Amino acid sequence: MGFGSLLRMKITDIPLKLRFYILQNFDSERTVRDVEGKELKVTTQSIHDMLGIPTVGTILTQLDQSPKDDTCYDEWKEQFQEGEIIILNAIEKVIVRTTGADFNFKLNFLVLFVNKFCESTSIGRCNLFPLIYISRKTYISNIDWCNYVLDSLVRTKNSYIPYSVTSYFVGPSAFLLLFYSDKIHSEALKVTCKHPTICYCSSEKIRYRETFEQEIGRIGLGELNEEFFNEEVEGDTNLEDNDCDKDEDDFVEEYESKLSKMLNRFERMKENLNSNFNDKITKFPEKEIMSEKINDEKGNEDKEGNGENYNDDDGPEPEVDYLLDGNKVENEVTKNDRETNEKETNEKKKEDETEEKRMMERSNKNKNGEEKNDEKTKETNNDGETSLKNETNKKLLDKVV
């Protein structure tokens, strides 16, 4: 069919701000893109360089329409429910379910291509206009699809009203962004331009460029690029050996940096675990033998990681032994913690009992002291009463005498 380059496309979405500024500077009458006083001509060849689709052959609208006795269009519509509005999502689901490349599959692919890269509608329906020119006898690869993309760009640009809430641009947005990225120099990315551009320029790069140019206040503007390294890929040619853009290295380095950070984080976690484990071993020195055994096992693992083989007299221990030893250590640590807690509880209990005895002794002493004071007071009172009685008796005796 001549659309092999689309199998390797890296465009998944459209940055709308950048598209708006590019569209504003496109002259649909002369099909030129104005860049700070310089003009970039949009031609069928430039569309071919961006998308890699057929550019030679018959213009679509110059083909004869399908004869009335050709039932291929009616058979194609039978894939959908009767009376159902054919939307793009329904086309995509049918393509996913398809297991053979029959004529219906070719029509499905054409509808998808036309609505994604040429012209869609603003009411949700699929644009089915090209299908009236397609029959079973039509050679799809002999149609000048670049001319149809250019006609769609001019037609949709003329009908588009900027800043209107009811007007939407439904033309070839992907081509405009690829054309801009290919022709205009960027300070944000160093790109080795190759054709077809759709195989090498990704949505991530375009979004990054949009953000960068918006921050510096030059969105949609820039200087023209120099001559390009044209490595054109036709049809269904395998692009694996040609996909060597230098800017891809930036993304590889970014992933390497993330992986490096993850490894460093794991190393820090490992160090913390080892430190906590050593603290436990230090807390319970009576388990020194077990600690030495674990350190020996750790040394064996390090040797194995460095490519060295560690053998005892009876050969290397199986992996399950390490797991069992680890469980033993965990059980020992748990047991020691339990014994320590019991010991601390008993000591605290003894301290509480000792303190209670001291309090009782103090209380008894105070009580005894109070009783002695009461006795002294009583004795003093008795002495006073006795002396008073003696004086009274003496006075009475004196009177009698």
C-alpha positions in Angstrom: 0.0 0.0 0.0 3.0 2.3 0.3 2.6 3.3 4.0 5.4 1.3 5.4 7.1 4.3 7.1 4.0 4.8 9.3 4.8 1.5 11.0 7.7 3.2 12.7 6.2 6.5 13.5 6.9 8.0 17.0 4.1 10.6 17.0 1.5 9.7 19.6 -0.1 13.1 20.4 -0.1 16.7 19.3 1.2 19.6 21.4 -1.6 22.1 20.8 0.3 25.4 21.7 3.1 24.8 19.2 0.6 23.7 16.5 -1.4 26.9 17.0 1.6 29.2 16.5 2.8 27.2 13.5 -0.7 27.3 11.9 -0.9 31.1 12.5 2.2 31.6 10.3 1.1 29.3 7.5 -0.1 31.1 4.3 -2.6 28.7 2.7 -2.9 30.7 -0.5 0.8 30.4 -1.3 1.4 27.3 0.8 4.3 28.8 2.5 5.4 28.9 6.2 6.8 32.3 7.3 9.7 32.2 9.7 11.0 35.6 10.7 10.8 37.0 7.2 12.0 33.8 5.5 9.6 31.5 3.6 9.4 27.7 3.7 7.5 26.3 0.8 5.2 23.3 1.5 5.1 20.9 -1.4 4.2 17.3 -2.1 7.9 16.5 -1.9 8.2 18.0 1.6 5.1 16.0 2.7 6.8 12.9 1.3 10.0 13.7 3.3 8.0 14.1 6.5 5.6 11.2 6.2 7.2 8.8 3.7 3.9 8.2 1.9 3.5 7.8 -1.9 4.0 11.0 -3.9 3.7 9.8 -7.4 0.7 8.5 -9.2 -2.8 9.6 -9.9 -4.5 12.3 -7.8 -7.3 10.8 -5.7 -10.1 13.1 -7.0 -9.1 12.4 -10.6 -10.0 8.7 -10.2 -13.3 7.3 -11.3 -15.8 6.8 -8.5 -16.7 3.2 -7.6 -19.3 1.8 -9.9 -22.8 1.1 -8.5 -22.4 -2.6 -9.0 -19.3 -2.7 -6.8 -20.4 -3.8 -3.4 -17.1 -3.4 -1.5 -18.3 -0.3 0.3 -21.5 -2.0 1.5 -19.5 -5.0 2.6 -17.2 -2.8 4.5 -20.0 -1.2 6.4 -21.3 -4.6 7.5 -18.5 -4.6 10.0 -20.5 -2.1 12.1 -24.0 -2.2 13.4 -26.8 -1.0 11.1 -27.5 2.7 11.6 -24.3 3.1 13.8 -22.4 6.3 13.4 -18.9 5.2 12.3 -16.4 6.9 14.6 -12.6 6.5 14.7 -12.7 4.4 17.9 -14.8 1.8 16.2 -12.4 1.6 13.2 -9.5 1.1 15.6 -11.3 -1.7 17.4 -12.1 -3.5 14.1 -8.4 -3.2 13.0 -7.2 -4.7 16.3 -9.6 -7.7 15.9 -8.6 -8.3 12.3 -6.5 -11.4 11.7 -6.1 -11.2 7.9 -5.1 -8.4 5.5 -8.2 -8.6 3.3 -9.8 -5.7 1.4 -11.8 -4.6 4.4 -8.5 -4.2 6.4 -7.1 -2.0 3.6 -10.2 0.2 3.8 -10.0 0.4 7.6 -6.4 1.5 7.4 -7.2 4.1 4.8 -10.0 5.6 6.9 -7.6 5.6 9.9 -4.8 7.3 7.8 -7.1 9.9 6.3 -8.6 11.0 9.7 -5.2 11.0 11.5 -2.9 12.6 8.9 -5.2 14.3 6.3 -8.6 15.6 7.4 -11.0 14.6 10.1 -14.4 16.1 11.1 -15.4 18.2 14.1 -18.6 16.3 14.8 -17.1 12.9 15.7 -17.9 11.1 12.5 -15.1 9.6 10.4 -14.2 11.3 7.1 -15.2 8.6 4.5 -14.9 10.8 1.5 -11.9 9.0 -0.1 -13.7 5.6 -0.1 -16.0 6.7 -2.9 -12.9 6.5 -5.2 -11.6 3.2 -4.0 -12.7 -0.2 -5.5 -11.3 -3.6 -5.6 -9.5 -2.7 -8.8 -7.8 0.4 -7.4 -4.1 0.3 -6.9 -3.8 2.2 -3.6 0.0 2.6 -3.8 -0.4 4.4 -7.2 -2.4 7.3 -5.7 -0.6 10.5 -4.9 -1.5 10.7 -1.2 0.9 13.6 -0.6 -1.2 15.7 -2.9 -4.3 14.8 -0.9 -2.5 15.8 2.3 -1.6 19.2 0.8 -5.1 19.8 -0.5 -6.5 18.9 3.0 -4.0 21.4 4.6 -5.1 24.2 2.4 -8.8 23.4 2.7 -8.9 23.0 6.5 -6.7 26.1 7.1 -9.1 28.3 5.0 -12.1 27.1 7.1 -10.3 27.5 10.4 -11.2 30.6 12.4 -8.6 31.3 15.2 -9.8 32.3 18.7 -13.3 31.0 17.9 -14.8 28.5 20.4 -16.8 26.9 17.6 -14.0 26.5 15.1 -11.5 23.6 15.2 -8.6 22.8 13.0 -9.1 19.3 11.6 -6.3 19.3 9.1 -2.9 17.5 9.1 -1.5 18.6 12.4 1.2 15.9 12.5 2.7 17.1 9.2 2.9 20.7 10.5 4.8 19.7 13.6 7.2 17.4 11.8 7.8 20.1 9.1 8.5 22.6 11.8 10.8 20.3 13.7 12.7 19.3 10.5 13.1 22.8 9.1 13.5 25.1 12.1 16.7 24.9 14.3 16.2 24.2 18.0 18.5 25.3 20.8 16.9 22.7 23.1 17.7 19.5 21.0 20.6 18.6 18.8 18.9 16.5 16.1 20.5 14.8 13.1 17.6 15.3 10.7 16.7 12.3 8.6 13.8 11.4 6.3 11.1 10.3 6.6 11.0 12.5 9.7 8.0 10.6 11.3 10.4 7.7 11.9 12.8 9.7 14.0 11.0 12.6 15.6 8.9 11.6 18.7 6.1 13.4 20.6 8.4 13.6 23.7 11.0 15.6 21.8 8.3 17.9 20.3 6.7 18.5 23.8 10.2 19.2 25.3 10.8 21.7 22.5 7.4 23.4 23.0 8.1 23.9 26.7 11.6 25.2 26.1 10.6 27.7 23.4 7.7 28.8 25.5 10.0 29.6 28.4 12.3 31.7 26.3 9.4 33.4 24.5 10.2 32.1 21.0 7.6 29.5 20.5 7.0 28.7 16.9 10.0 30.8 15.8 13.6 30.1 15.1 16.3 30.0 12.4 16.3 27.7 9.4 18.2 24.5 9.7 21.2 23.7 7.5 21.2 21.0 4.8 19.9 17.7 6.0 21.3 14.2 5.9 18.7 12.5 3.8 18.4 8.9 4.5 15.0 8.1 2.9 13.3 4.9 3.5 10.7 3.7 1.0 7.8 1.3 1.4 8.1 -1.6 3.8 11.9 -1.4 4.1 13.2 -2.4 7.5 14.3 0.7 9.4 16.1 -1.1 12.3 19.6 -0.4 10.9 18.8 3.2 10.0 17.4 4.2 13.4 20.5 5.7 14.8 19.7 9.3 15.6 22.2 10.8 17.9 19.6 12.6 20.0 18.3 9.2 21.1 21.5 9.0 23.2 20.0 11.7 25.4 17.1 9.5 26.3 19.4 6.5 26.9 21.5 8.6 29.2 18.4 9.7 31.1 17.4 6.1 31.7 20.9 5.2 32.7 20.9 8.0 35.2 17.6 6.8 36.7 18.9 3.2 37.0 22.1 4.5 38.6 20.0 6.4 41.2 18.0 3.3 41.9 21.1 1.2 42.4 22.6 3.8 44.8 19.3 3.8 46.8 19.5 0.0 47.0 23.1 0.2 48.2 22.1 2.6 50.9 19.3 0.4 52.0 21.7 -2.6 52.1 24.2 -0.6 54.3 21.4 0.4 56.7 20.3 -3.2 57.0 23.8 -4.4 57.7 24.3 -1.6 60.2 21.1 -2.6 62.1 22.1 -6.2 62.0 25.6 -5.5 63.4 24.0 -3.5 66.2 22.0 -6.5 67.1 25.1 -8.7 67.1 26.9 -6.2 69.3 24.0 -6.1 71.7 24.2 -9.8 72.2 27.9 -10.7 72.3 27.2 -14.2 73.6 26.1 -15.0 70.0 29.5 -14.2 68.6 29.9 -17.6 67.0 26.7 -17.1 65.0 27.9 -13.7 63.9 31.2 -15.1 62.7 29.3 -17.7 60.7 27.1 -15.1 59.1 30.1 -13.0 58.2 31.7 -16.1 56.6 28.5 -16.6 54.5 28.6 -12.9 53.5 32.2 -13.2 52.4 31.2 -16.3 50.3 28.5 -14.3 48.6 30.9 -11.5 47.8 33.3 -14.0 46.3 30.6 -15.5 44.2 29.6 -12.0 43.0 33.2 -11.4 41.9 33.2 -14.7 39.9 35.2 -16.6 42.5 34.2 -20.1 43.8 34.3 -20.8 47.5 34.5 -24.4 48.5 34.6 -26.0 51.9 35.9 -29.5 52.4 32.4 -30.8 51.7 31.8 -28.5 48.8 29.6 -25.3 48.7 26.5 -25.3 50.9 23.2 -25.2 49.1 21.2 -22.0 49.0 18.6 -23.5 51.4 21.2 -23.7 54.2 21.7 -20.0 54.0 18.0 -19.5 54.4 17.9 -21.9 57.4 20.8 -20.1 59.0 19.1 -16.8 58.5 15.9 -18.1 60.2 18.0 -19.4 63.1 19.6 -16.0 63.5 16.2 -14.4 63.5 14.9 -16.9 66.1 18.0 -16.3 68.3 17.6 -12.6 68.1 13.9 -12.9 69.0 14.6 -15.2 71.9 17.3 -12.9 73.2 15.0 -9.9 73.0 12.3 -11.9 74.9 14.8 -12.9 77.6 16.1 -9.4 78.0 12.5 -8.0 78.3 11.8 -10.6 81.0 15.0 -9.8 82.9 14.2 -6.1 82.8 10.7 -6.8 84.0 11.9 -8.9 87.0 14.5 -6.2 87.9 11.9 -3.5 87.9 9.6 -5.7 89.9 12.3 -6.2 92.5 13.0 -2.5 92.6 9.3 -1.8 93.2 9.2 -4.3 96.0 12.3 -2.8 97.7 10.9 0.7 97.4 7.6 -0.5 98.9 9.5 -2.1 101.9 11.3 1.2 102.5 8.1 3.1 102.5 6.6 0.7 105.0 9.6 0.9 107.3 9.4 4.7 107.1 5.7 4.6 107.9 6.3 2.3 110.9 9.0 4.6 112.3 6.8 7.6 112.0 4.0 5.7 113.8 6.3 4.6 116.6 7.5 8.1 117.0 4.0 9.4 117.3 3.2 6.8 119.9 6.2 7.8 122.0 5.2 11.4 121.8 1.7 10.6 123.0 3.2 8.6 125.9 5.4 11.6 126.9 2.5 13.9 126.7 0.4 11.6 128.8 3.2 11.3 131.4 3.6 15.0 131.5 -0.1 15.5 132.1 -0.1 12.9 134.8 2.9 14.6 136.5 1.1 17.9 136.4 -2.1 16.4 137.9 -0.1 14.7 140.7 1.8 17.9 141.7 -1.5 19.8 141.7 -3.1 17.3 144.0 -0.1 17.4 146.3 -0.3 21.2 146.6 -4.0 21.0 147.3 -3.6 18.4 150.0 -0.8 20.5 151.6 -3.0 23.6 151.7 -5.8 21.6 153.4 -3.4 20.1 155.9 -2.1 23.6 156.7 -5.6 24.8 157.4 -6.3 21.9 159.7 -3.2 22.5 161.7 
